[in-house]
Amino acid sequence: MLNTIISAINNKSVISFTYDGYSRVVEPHAVGLSRAGNDVLRCFQTEGGHVKPHHDWDLCVLSKITNLSLTGTSFSCARTGYARGDKGMSRIYAEI
């Protein structure tokens, strides 16, 4: 899973997965190790359900992601609001 997400970030590929019981389609921006010691994904959600309505940016714990797949579409650049060097991560494996 980690290698798929790193590849998606490097290629700016949109991915889909299930998280917290919701199907989501996201633009992955960074993946790394959280300060709590979990592998996490910083992403911008473009489709699907949310635990918190009107919430586009997510920090998802990789161990909770299921049904990960590439959608076959891509995005062109980082979304407004993304800052390189994600402060929620102690180590970044890949980022836009």
Backbone bond lengths (Angstrom), bond angles and torsions (degrees), N, CA, C in turn:
res aa  C-N    CA-C-N  psi(-1)  N-CA   C-N-CA  omega(-1)  CA-C   N-CA-C  phi
1 M - - - 1.454 - - 1.528 110.98 -
2 L 1.328 116.59 -44.97 1.462 120.02 -178.57 1.528 111.04 -59.24
3 N 1.320 117.12 -44.20 1.470 120.08 179.79 1.523 112.01 -63.57
4 T 1.328 117.53 -37.06 1.469 121.51 177.59 1.528 110.20 -63.79
5 I 1.328 116.89 -42.37 1.463 120.84 -179.38 1.528 110.56 -68.67
6 I 1.319 117.27 -42.01 1.472 120.15 177.56 1.526 109.86 -60.39
7 S 1.317 116.77 -44.79 1.462 120.79 178.10 1.529 111.02 -61.52
8 A 1.333 117.04 -42.14 1.471 121.43 179.25 1.531 110.65 -62.07
9 I 1.318 117.32 -40.61 1.467 120.58 177.80 1.525 110.03 -65.04
10 N 1.317 116.48 -48.44 1.463 120.48 -178.38 1.525 112.91 -61.38
11 N 1.340 116.38 -32.53 1.465 121.28 -178.12 1.524 113.27 -100.43
12 K 1.343 116.81 2.48 1.466 122.77 -176.55 1.532 110.92 52.69
13 S 1.336 114.83 48.53 1.468 122.10 179.68 1.523 110.31 -96.84
14 V 1.317 116.31 135.30 1.459 122.48 176.15 1.529 108.16 -73.96
15 I 1.335 115.83 139.78 1.463 120.87 178.29 1.522 110.14 -124.46
16 S 1.320 114.78 160.08 1.465 120.05 174.72 1.523 107.94 -128.65
17 F 1.326 115.63 152.77 1.458 121.20 177.82 1.518 109.65 -166.68
18 T 1.321 115.32 172.90 1.458 122.23 174.21 1.521 107.34 -106.86
19 Y 1.333 116.24 135.17 1.467 121.70 -179.43 1.522 108.02 -149.18
20 D 1.310 117.20 130.81 1.476 122.15 -177.99 1.526 111.80 53.66
21 G 1.334 116.55 32.81 1.458 121.01 178.01 1.518 114.82 82.24
22 Y 1.318 117.93 1.58 1.461 122.14 -178.19 1.524 110.63 -113.14
23 S 1.329 116.19 137.38 1.454 121.24 171.26 1.520 107.39 -76.77
24 R 1.335 116.53 135.81 1.459 121.04 -176.53 1.526 110.14 -136.31
25 V 1.311 116.35 146.96 1.457 123.39 171.65 1.520 105.22 -121.01
26 V 1.348 116.07 126.13 1.459 119.06 -172.12 1.525 112.18 -137.81
27 E 1.321 114.11 159.47 1.453 123.27 169.56 1.532 105.78 -102.59
28 P 1.324 117.97 109.28 1.467 120.12 -178.03 1.526 110.98 -74.43
29 H 1.324 116.82 132.03 1.461 120.79 -178.09 1.527 113.12 -112.44
30 A 1.334 118.08 -33.11 1.462 120.96 179.28 1.525 109.32 -156.72
31 V 1.323 114.89 149.94 1.460 120.78 174.10 1.518 106.60 -137.77
32 G 1.326 115.88 138.71 1.458 118.97 -178.09 1.510 111.56 -174.71
33 L 1.315 114.77 -164.51 1.455 123.20 -178.54 1.526 108.59 -99.41
34 S 1.326 116.14 124.52 1.467 120.19 179.34 1.522 110.02 -73.73
35 R 1.293 115.81 165.14 1.462 121.09 177.40 1.528 110.93 -64.56
36 A 1.336 117.14 -20.52 1.466 121.98 177.73 1.529 111.89 -87.56
37 G 1.345 117.49 -2.11 1.454 120.87 176.63 1.512 115.77 92.48
38 N 1.341 117.77 14.77 1.463 122.30 178.45 1.526 110.47 -105.38
39 D 1.339 116.64 143.95 1.459 119.61 169.83 1.523 107.75 -71.48
40 V 1.332 116.75 129.57 1.461 121.62 -174.63 1.524 111.46 -134.68
41 L 1.318 114.91 157.88 1.456 123.87 178.10 1.520 109.42 -120.43
42 R 1.337 117.08 124.53 1.471 121.77 171.78 1.521 105.67 -94.13
43 C 1.326 116.57 123.00 1.463 119.52 -175.57 1.518 111.24 -145.08
44 F 1.326 113.96 159.25 1.460 122.26 175.70 1.518 106.84 -108.48
45 Q 1.320 116.90 118.35 1.459 121.55 -176.45 1.519 110.83 -85.73
46 T 1.341 115.87 128.70 1.463 121.36 -179.61 1.523 113.07 -107.71
47 E 1.334 116.81 -22.44 1.470 121.49 179.01 1.516 109.27 -147.84
48 G 1.330 115.26 157.62 1.457 120.73 173.92 1.511 113.17 107.04
49 G 1.323 114.55 -177.14 1.462 121.10 -176.14 1.511 112.73 -88.08
50 H 1.326 114.40 164.66 1.460 122.56 -179.75 1.514 109.90 -134.82
51 V 1.320 115.66 147.53 1.461 120.16 169.42 1.524 107.87 -72.13
52 K 1.334 116.49 -41.81 1.465 122.68 178.00 1.528 108.09 -110.42
53 P 1.332 119.05 115.59 1.473 121.04 -179.88 1.533 112.40 -59.78
54 H 1.350 115.63 152.01 1.472 123.53 176.20 1.526 111.33 59.52
55 H 1.292 116.32 44.18 1.463 123.38 -174.96 1.531 106.62 -131.92
56 D 1.327 117.65 101.65 1.461 121.29 -173.46 1.528 113.97 -90.27
57 W 1.338 117.70 -36.32 1.462 121.31 179.40 1.518 109.85 -87.04
58 D 1.337 116.13 136.46 1.466 120.93 179.05 1.519 110.02 -133.70
59 L 1.323 115.34 152.24 1.457 123.28 169.53 1.524 104.63 -120.68
60 C 1.321 116.56 103.07 1.459 122.91 -173.05 1.526 110.80 -103.35
61 V 1.320 116.17 133.79 1.460 121.90 175.87 1.527 107.91 -77.44
62 L 1.324 117.11 124.25 1.462 121.10 -174.46 1.519 113.05 -58.50
63 S 1.325 118.31 -36.08 1.470 120.66 -178.47 1.522 112.87 -66.11
64 K 1.331 117.85 -14.96 1.469 121.97 178.12 1.528 112.77 -96.43
65 I 1.338 117.47 -4.94 1.464 121.91 -179.66 1.526 109.64 -84.12
66 T 1.333 116.35 132.49 1.461 121.87 173.99 1.522 108.66 -129.68
67 N 1.310 115.96 164.45 1.472 122.63 176.06 1.527 112.98 56.27
68 L 1.324 117.34 38.35 1.461 121.53 179.94 1.524 110.66 -69.14
69 S 1.333 116.44 133.22 1.463 120.23 174.99 1.528 110.26 -154.52
70 L 1.322 114.28 156.06 1.464 120.86 172.99 1.518 107.66 -81.26
71 T 1.319 117.55 141.20 1.467 120.21 -178.26 1.525 112.39 -87.94
72 G 1.330 116.99 -16.49 1.460 120.44 -176.16 1.513 113.04 90.39
73 T 1.325 116.85 1.43 1.465 120.78 176.44 1.519 109.20 -113.80
74 S 1.317 115.99 165.40 1.459 120.18 -179.65 1.524 109.96 -133.31
75 F 1.319 114.77 170.38 1.463 120.93 175.82 1.517 107.16 -126.54
76 S 1.326 117.14 159.81 1.464 119.46 -169.35 1.524 115.35 -93.92
77 C 1.328 117.57 -29.96 1.463 118.43 -175.40 1.523 110.14 -158.98
78 A 1.318 115.27 172.15 1.465 120.57 177.98 1.527 110.37 -64.16
79 R 1.307 115.18 143.66 1.468 121.30 176.70 1.523 110.11 -73.09
80 T 1.317 114.91 152.40 1.463 121.16 173.74 1.528 107.90 -58.65
81 G 1.305 115.00 133.29 1.457 120.14 -179.76 1.510 113.37 105.16
82 Y 1.337 116.89 -10.54 1.460 118.84 177.88 1.518 109.81 -88.04
83 A 1.319 116.61 132.38 1.462 122.21 177.21 1.520 108.88 -120.40
84 R 1.313 116.26 122.83 1.474 119.96 177.43 1.532 109.44 -57.34
85 G 1.327 115.93 153.62 1.454 120.11 -178.55 1.521 110.91 75.67
86 D 1.313 116.40 44.52 1.465 124.29 -176.00 1.528 112.14 -40.29
87 K 1.310 116.42 119.77 1.464 122.51 -177.65 1.532 112.74 -70.12
88 G 1.343 117.29 -16.10 1.461 120.69 178.47 1.517 112.79 -81.44
89 M 1.338 116.44 -1.52 1.463 120.83 -177.08 1.523 110.46 -122.38
90 S 1.324 115.23 137.62 1.469 119.99 176.22 1.527 110.62 -86.81
91 R 1.335 116.42 -23.02 1.471 122.02 176.05 1.521 108.37 -143.92
92 I 1.323 117.53 131.09 1.459 121.99 179.79 1.531 108.80 -106.75
93 Y 1.321 115.68 125.20 1.468 121.22 178.81 1.526 111.26 -84.90
94 A 1.339 116.77 -36.88 1.467 122.16 179.16 1.527 107.48 -159.64
95 E 1.332 115.59 145.89 1.465 120.83 174.46 1.513 109.32 -154.70
96 I 1.322 113.95 160.40 1.461 119.57 177.99 1.515 108.46 -69.74
